[in-house]
Amino acid sequence: MNIIILGTGKVGSYLTSDLAEDGHDILVIDHDKDVLDKLLAANDIMGIVGDGRDPEVLIDANAANCDLFIAISLSDDVNLIASTMAKKMGAKNIIIRLRDPYYIKHREIIEEITSATMIVNPESIAAKDIQRALKYSHALNVEGFFRDQAIMMEIVIGEGSSLAGSRISDLNAYSANYHTLIGIVNNNGKISIPHGSYVLEKGEKIYVIGEKEGVDRFYKQEALDRYKIKNVLIIGAGAITEHLTELLLDRGFSVTVVEIDKEKAEGFSERHSDAVVINADGSDPDILEEVRVESFDAMICLTGMDEENILISLLGKKYGIEKIIAKVNRTKLIKMTGILDIDTTFTPKRAASDVINRIIRSKENARGSSITSLYRLEDDEVEVIEFAAIEHSEILNKKLKDLDIREDTLIACIKHEELDGAIEVPNGDSMISLGDRVLVITTNHSFQSIDDVLE
């Protein structure tokens, strides 16, 4: 694809390198020549030094003919103006980064006015990922679909689990009561979409998918919720903490925030009166002892320095905190943190890049078809694709058991738009109607439309 990226901050630079590795034609616009030169030296891309709000700069970049214009600078206003002009010039798709809560509150109106393909907020994305990690603390990974109405959770079959030795057909029949199914199995690196006769083994990784409430019930049934996180300590009161605190308080968590900057701490406390806010250095062991760090169920390290987040995480481990999550922007350090035994590390720029990449992959793969989003799992061996059921499709209004569905493919969820968006984990008698959204799991990488599920 022909892609223009405006902005070379952490997210913009990471996204540029990510997309360049995938073979896209990338042109980057930024007003900082030194930063742009460094990015050009590291990647096979083109660049223009200039202001994205300048029509002449957009003309020089050939915005009129680009497949995608991504405005991801640190300025919301620059992103809005530049992307709107690019769309008016003829850019096929635009993605806009917005951070201001006022803009986010009115995102649907902005999407309509600008015809944006997506409005992205990296800090909000990171906060939602952390919130999921806290809710499903024993899961390796959690993905949301259909605006989190459906959930896919990756877990390990542990010692004493009732899943070990069970046949998939029996489990899926049992799990139907929970509106879930097992869609993917990883047996020591061998990936499969299991048939009904498959027998699960201890130590295997499995992906459980279904409506959100059903996955929650499955999680409790398997006693994965035996350790519930309710009392959370956050170090650092930046933008991610703003979004995360709001999410956690709304869900009944108790939140304590430690922030070294007095002015930031006071402002944060005013905006989040239900949180406990302490103006202190969260990397100081004496401060951690004063706040009784050992009494917290989880610690989240969100300072602006990777090394500090890692250090604080290690202190948290020393005090026996069950769940520790650390923000690490420099991805080379993530391998090191694995050695240091931190539970979860996350990279905001990578999280935002992954979300944007899903849209790009769906646009690239769709070629005018019904793909609305595409996820890749297990080193790209498995694709999870969201399709829209469109007119003239061969699968419409037929029972799934009467369709000749491919061996390497599973129809995992159906969102029935005519039934107020109800989520169904289908069985043989289920049918797909016009306008429904369908979640398909497959090891086949050539799907272009929903009808490709058929032999």
Legacy VTK file of the C-alpha trace (Angstrom):
# vtk DataFile Version 3.0
C-alpha trace
ASCII
DATASET POLYDATA
POINTS 455 float
0.000 0.000 0.000
0.989 3.608 -0.562
0.994 5.101 2.954
1.772 8.604 4.236
2.578 8.998 7.943
2.517 12.415 9.608
4.595 12.509 12.792
7.788 10.816 14.009
7.136 10.486 17.719
7.363 7.134 19.514
4.196 5.772 17.924
4.878 7.244 14.481
8.460 5.971 14.354
7.522 2.477 15.542
4.617 2.285 13.106
6.826 3.489 10.243
9.408 0.763 10.872
6.686 -1.858 11.331
4.960 -1.002 8.041
8.242 -0.633 6.142
9.179 -4.184 7.187
5.872 -5.378 5.724
6.888 -3.950 2.338
4.568 -0.952 2.149
5.586 2.212 0.289
6.010 4.716 3.111
6.458 8.487 3.012
6.888 10.319 6.325
6.213 14.005 6.987
7.731 15.810 9.982
9.001 19.279 10.803
12.062 17.931 12.683
14.787 17.238 10.112
17.147 15.482 12.534
14.531 12.992 13.733
13.336 12.400 10.180
16.898 11.811 8.920
17.450 9.194 11.630
14.238 7.406 10.633
15.168 7.528 6.939
18.602 6.060 7.687
17.062 3.103 9.514
14.294 2.278 7.022
13.706 2.020 3.279
11.268 4.932 3.157
10.911 8.476 1.822
10.476 11.681 3.810
9.509 15.329 3.556
10.490 18.001 6.080
7.506 20.270 6.608
4.255 21.103 8.363
1.428 18.644 7.721
-1.064 21.519 7.778
0.613 23.090 4.740
-1.328 22.183 1.559
1.869 22.445 -0.505
3.542 19.828 1.695
0.591 17.478 1.179
0.694 18.122 -2.568
4.439 17.342 -2.631
3.701 14.130 -0.724
1.061 13.202 -3.336
-1.585 12.824 -0.639
-4.264 12.839 -3.333
-3.182 9.394 -4.520
-2.262 7.636 -1.283
-4.103 4.542 -0.085
-3.830 5.623 3.536
-2.946 8.869 5.335
-2.047 8.381 9.014
-1.925 11.575 11.092
-0.188 10.492 14.285
1.748 13.573 15.446
1.574 14.758 19.060
-0.800 17.603 18.131
-4.510 16.787 17.829
-5.197 19.967 15.879
-2.422 19.271 13.367
-3.710 15.723 12.921
-7.287 16.871 12.346
-6.389 19.609 9.874
-3.853 17.563 7.908
-6.008 14.436 7.629
-9.104 16.408 6.635
-7.154 18.143 3.859
-5.615 14.855 2.722
-9.066 13.254 2.499
-10.390 16.245 0.566
-7.462 15.952 -1.855
-8.320 12.313 -2.551
-6.648 10.088 0.067
-8.612 6.826 0.092
-8.446 6.276 3.859
-7.373 8.359 6.852
-6.461 7.400 10.419
-6.318 10.188 13.004
-4.585 10.152 16.374
-6.513 12.170 18.965
-5.648 12.476 22.670
-7.804 15.309 24.016
-10.724 13.875 26.073
-13.030 16.440 24.447
-12.275 15.054 20.984
-12.515 11.453 22.190
-15.911 12.177 23.731
-17.165 13.300 20.312
-15.244 10.762 18.211
-18.323 9.500 16.342
-19.168 13.014 15.163
-15.541 13.615 14.165
-15.406 10.296 12.300
-18.520 11.285 10.370
-17.321 14.817 9.560
-13.809 13.756 8.518
-14.808 10.394 6.952
-12.036 8.867 9.065
-11.412 5.139 8.766
-10.325 5.160 12.404
-9.639 7.512 15.288
-6.889 6.100 17.485
-5.804 7.007 21.004
-2.664 5.045 21.992
-3.052 5.831 25.690
-6.651 4.620 25.733
-5.667 1.434 23.881
-2.921 0.739 26.433
-5.293 1.377 29.345
-7.871 -1.066 27.981
-5.170 -3.711 27.481
-4.019 -3.280 31.086
-7.578 -3.421 32.405
-8.140 -6.721 30.572
-4.855 -8.085 31.939
-6.026 -7.269 35.462
-9.476 -8.763 34.993
-8.141 -11.993 33.469
-4.958 -12.117 35.517
-4.295 -15.813 34.802
-4.711 -15.460 31.032
-1.659 -15.183 28.789
-3.446 -12.946 26.321
-6.899 -11.442 25.850
-8.348 -9.958 22.650
-11.658 -8.176 22.210
-13.918 -8.293 19.140
-17.055 -6.405 18.142
-16.115 -3.598 20.571
-15.385 -6.155 23.304
-18.788 -7.848 23.063
-16.845 -11.029 22.252
-13.615 -12.056 23.982
-10.844 -14.503 23.103
-8.690 -15.631 26.015
-5.444 -17.622 25.845
-4.788 -19.885 28.833
-2.526 -22.789 29.771
-4.082 -26.085 30.855
-2.506 -26.358 34.278
-1.934 -29.082 36.833
-5.264 -30.455 38.054
-7.323 -28.669 35.406
-10.596 -30.359 34.475
-9.751 -29.573 30.845
-6.842 -32.046 30.703
-7.937 -35.339 29.139
-11.202 -33.872 27.868
-12.462 -34.286 24.329
-13.153 -31.029 22.445
-16.637 -32.154 21.387
-17.580 -32.821 25.013
-16.130 -29.530 26.162
-17.793 -27.493 23.436
-21.138 -29.138 24.188
-20.587 -28.336 27.864
-19.308 -24.840 27.101
-22.358 -24.093 24.959
-24.077 -23.253 28.240
-21.436 -20.572 28.685
-21.624 -19.443 25.040
-17.944 -20.251 24.494
-15.846 -22.694 22.495
-12.206 -23.714 22.163
-10.973 -22.369 18.839
-7.190 -22.834 18.796
-4.769 -25.274 20.445
-1.002 -24.828 20.749
0.671 -28.135 21.618
4.345 -27.327 22.169
4.427 -25.031 19.132
2.137 -27.105 16.907
-0.885 -24.952 16.098
-4.265 -26.430 15.187
-7.950 -25.616 14.980
-9.096 -28.719 16.835
-11.725 -31.195 15.682
-14.289 -32.608 18.073
-12.237 -35.767 18.625
-9.155 -33.851 19.808
-8.200 -34.654 23.425
-6.607 -31.815 25.391
-3.394 -32.340 27.356
-1.856 -30.698 30.391
0.531 -27.906 29.409
-1.205 -27.059 26.138
-2.192 -23.482 25.397
-5.773 -23.015 24.277
-7.833 -20.077 23.052
-11.345 -19.842 24.478
-13.674 -17.557 22.542
-17.236 -16.425 23.076
-19.509 -13.662 24.239
-17.938 -11.619 27.016
-20.271 -12.848 29.769
-19.757 -16.450 28.687
-15.968 -16.164 28.795
-16.287 -14.632 32.263
-18.340 -17.633 33.431
-15.855 -20.079 31.879
-13.018 -18.254 33.638
-14.773 -18.655 36.992
-15.794 -22.267 36.328
-12.163 -23.237 35.739
-11.241 -21.466 38.995
-8.968 -19.106 37.084
-10.480 -16.267 39.088
-9.340 -17.743 42.418
-7.063 -14.735 42.803
-9.134 -11.612 42.241
-7.474 -8.260 41.778
-9.322 -5.386 43.419
-6.649 -3.194 45.033
-4.290 -1.611 42.474
-1.175 0.540 42.919
-0.125 2.680 39.939
3.248 4.435 39.811
3.147 7.524 37.575
0.218 9.791 36.692
0.612 10.232 32.944
-1.907 9.962 30.114
-2.261 6.168 30.335
-2.944 6.426 34.062
-5.696 8.977 33.358
-7.568 6.514 31.131
-6.755 3.463 33.264
-7.868 5.028 36.550
-11.213 5.948 35.037
-11.676 2.402 33.700
-10.737 0.773 37.007
-12.819 3.053 39.219
-15.853 2.488 36.988
-15.397 -1.269 37.523
-15.136 -1.102 41.296
-11.362 -1.345 41.711
-9.609 0.495 44.528
-6.883 2.671 42.968
-3.842 4.323 44.553
-1.582 6.493 42.377
1.930 7.619 43.340
3.252 10.613 41.354
6.556 12.396 42.009
5.535 15.723 40.425
3.501 17.778 42.914
1.549 19.775 40.321
0.637 16.644 38.341
-0.374 14.827 41.516
-2.651 17.670 42.629
-4.284 17.968 39.199
-4.781 14.209 38.981
-6.365 14.137 42.434
-8.841 16.849 41.426
-9.887 14.909 38.314
-10.129 11.539 40.083
-11.481 12.211 43.555
-12.274 8.522 44.194
-8.617 7.522 43.799
-5.956 7.879 46.485
-3.187 10.099 45.087
0.188 10.367 46.832
2.846 12.923 45.879
6.045 10.912 46.295
8.806 9.021 44.472
7.415 5.589 43.655
10.897 4.199 42.985
11.984 4.852 46.588
11.758 1.636 48.671
10.980 3.697 51.781
7.965 5.253 50.043
6.751 1.835 48.915
6.950 0.608 52.501
5.038 3.674 53.685
2.162 2.958 51.280
2.221 -0.706 52.412
3.004 -1.974 48.936
2.628 -5.589 50.062
-1.101 -4.996 50.664
-1.844 -4.407 46.956
-3.073 -7.117 44.592
-1.391 -5.548 41.563
1.239 -2.945 40.744
1.347 -1.074 37.439
4.506 0.873 36.611
3.762 3.768 34.254
6.556 6.282 34.761
8.209 7.889 31.748
11.421 5.864 32.149
11.742 2.209 31.164
14.564 1.497 33.618
12.569 2.993 36.473
9.534 0.881 35.600
11.671 -2.257 35.588
13.321 -1.341 38.897
9.987 -0.632 40.594
8.603 -3.903 39.217
11.465 -5.825 40.791
10.807 -4.112 44.107
7.164 -5.129 43.793
8.224 -8.740 43.207
10.356 -8.577 46.325
7.306 -7.549 48.336
5.284 -10.452 46.923
2.768 -8.587 44.767
0.855 -11.172 42.724
0.452 -9.232 39.459
2.962 -6.706 38.115
2.677 -4.847 34.824
5.395 -2.531 33.495
5.436 -0.086 30.607
8.549 -0.589 28.474
8.898 1.576 25.369
12.316 0.354 24.240
11.450 -3.051 22.897
15.001 -4.423 23.284
14.495 -4.255 27.039
11.466 -6.544 26.892
13.674 -9.619 26.426
15.638 -8.528 29.466
12.480 -8.108 31.533
11.551 -11.675 30.737
14.756 -12.763 32.436
13.940 -10.468 35.343
10.617 -12.289 35.849
8.170 -9.414 35.537
4.645 -10.748 34.927
3.640 -8.524 32.032
5.408 -5.875 29.998
3.611 -3.785 27.432
4.634 -1.197 24.877
2.078 1.537 24.134
3.557 2.323 20.724
3.362 -1.358 19.771
-0.231 -1.657 21.007
-1.281 1.337 18.896
0.706 0.056 15.926
-0.994 -3.356 16.179
-4.454 -1.771 16.118
-3.585 0.343 13.063
-1.951 -2.653 11.406
-5.171 -4.666 11.737
-7.014 -2.032 9.751
-4.242 -1.869 7.150
-4.162 -5.656 6.788
-7.916 -5.798 6.367
-7.813 -3.068 3.705
-4.874 -4.728 1.973
-6.345 -8.218 2.071
-9.945 -7.316 1.359
-9.628 -5.974 -2.204
-13.201 -4.798 -2.054
-14.456 -7.822 -0.142
-16.269 -8.030 3.180
-13.266 -8.138 5.561
-13.693 -5.528 8.291
-10.745 -6.440 10.532
-7.948 -8.992 10.630
-5.895 -10.295 13.570
-2.876 -12.585 13.424
-1.855 -14.910 16.251
0.894 -17.420 17.033
3.580 -15.842 14.824
1.025 -15.260 12.053
0.100 -18.961 11.801
-3.546 -18.246 12.625
-5.801 -15.493 11.325
-8.914 -14.271 13.104
-11.003 -12.353 10.579
-14.097 -10.229 11.032
-16.375 -10.404 7.986
-19.564 -8.568 7.113
-22.218 -10.818 5.573
-22.981 -9.093 2.270
-25.531 -9.617 -0.483
-25.238 -12.614 -2.809
-23.067 -14.548 -0.342
-23.447 -18.330 -0.591
-23.601 -18.732 3.186
-26.672 -16.563 3.804
-29.759 -18.080 5.441
-28.394 -21.638 5.481
-27.773 -23.840 8.500
-24.049 -24.157 9.173
-24.346 -27.951 9.280
-25.541 -27.849 5.661
-22.485 -25.871 4.511
-19.255 -27.520 3.350
-16.886 -25.579 5.622
-13.130 -26.002 5.163
-11.163 -28.296 7.479
-8.796 -25.499 8.548
-11.574 -23.073 9.422
-13.972 -22.389 12.288
-16.910 -19.982 12.414
-16.434 -18.841 16.002
-18.958 -16.057 16.600
-21.842 -14.334 14.843
-23.040 -10.854 15.738
-26.671 -10.641 14.658
-27.319 -7.013 13.742
-31.082 -7.554 13.368
-31.206 -8.950 16.919
-29.809 -5.802 18.547
-26.241 -6.971 17.998
-26.637 -10.214 19.972
-23.500 -12.389 20.007
-23.943 -16.091 19.200
-21.413 -18.889 19.491
-22.897 -20.933 16.647
-23.900 -24.567 16.416
-24.952 -26.626 13.420
-28.427 -25.093 13.338
-27.174 -21.496 13.364
-27.655 -19.309 10.296
-25.971 -16.141 9.044
-28.226 -13.317 7.846
-27.553 -10.300 5.651
-25.728 -7.620 7.639
-24.442 -9.979 10.339
-20.802 -9.793 11.370
-18.968 -13.092 11.479
-15.753 -14.001 13.299
-13.751 -16.686 11.498
-10.638 -18.509 12.763
-8.441 -20.080 10.096
-4.922 -21.263 9.340
-5.537 -20.410 5.689
-3.983 -17.073 4.658
-5.837 -16.518 1.386
-9.325 -15.562 2.559
-10.787 -12.541 0.776
-14.505 -12.916 1.528
-16.824 -14.786 3.846
-17.530 -17.369 1.125
-13.897 -18.508 1.324
-14.850 -20.519 4.416
-16.445 -22.999 1.997
-14.614 -25.820 0.236
LINES 1 456
455 0 1 2 3 4 5 6 7 8 9 10 11 12 13 14 15 16 17 18 19 20 21 22 23 24 25 26 27 28 29 30 31 32 33 34 35 36 37 38 39 40 41 42 43 44 45 46 47 48 49 50 51 52 53 54 55 56 57 58 59 60 61 62 63 64 65 66 67 68 69 70 71 72 73 74 75 76 77 78 79 80 81 82 83 84 85 86 87 88 89 90 91 92 93 94 95 96 97 98 99 100 101 102 103 104 105 106 107 108 109 110 111 112 113 114 115 116 117 118 119 120 121 122 123 124 125 126 127 128 129 130 131 132 133 134 135 136 137 138 139 140 141 142 143 144 145 146 147 148 149 150 151 152 153 154 155 156 157 158 159 160 161 162 163 164 165 166 167 168 169 170 171 172 173 174 175 176 177 178 179 180 181 182 183 184 185 186 187 188 189 190 191 192 193 194 195 196 197 198 199 200 201 202 203 204 205 206 207 208 209 210 211 212 213 214 215 216 217 218 219 220 221 222 223 224 225 226 227 228 229 230 231 232 233 234 235 236 237 238 239 240 241 242 243 244 245 246 247 248 249 250 251 252 253 254 255 256 257 258 259 260 261 262 263 264 265 266 267 268 269 270 271 272 273 274 275 276 277 278 279 280 281 282 283 284 285 286 287 288 289 290 291 292 293 294 295 296 297 298 299 300 301 302 303 304 305 306 307 308 309 310 311 312 313 314 315 316 317 318 319 320 321 322 323 324 325 326 327 328 329 330 331 332 333 334 335 336 337 338 339 340 341 342 343 344 345 346 347 348 349 350 351 352 353 354 355 356 357 358 359 360 361 362 363 364 365 366 367 368 369 370 371 372 373 374 375 376 377 378 379 380 381 382 383 384 385 386 387 388 389 390 391 392 393 394 395 396 397 398 399 400 401 402 403 404 405 406 407 408 409 410 411 412 413 414 415 416 417 418 419 420 421 422 423 424 425 426 427 428 429 430 431 432 433 434 435 436 437 438 439 440 441 442 443 444 445 446 447 448 449 450 451 452 453 454
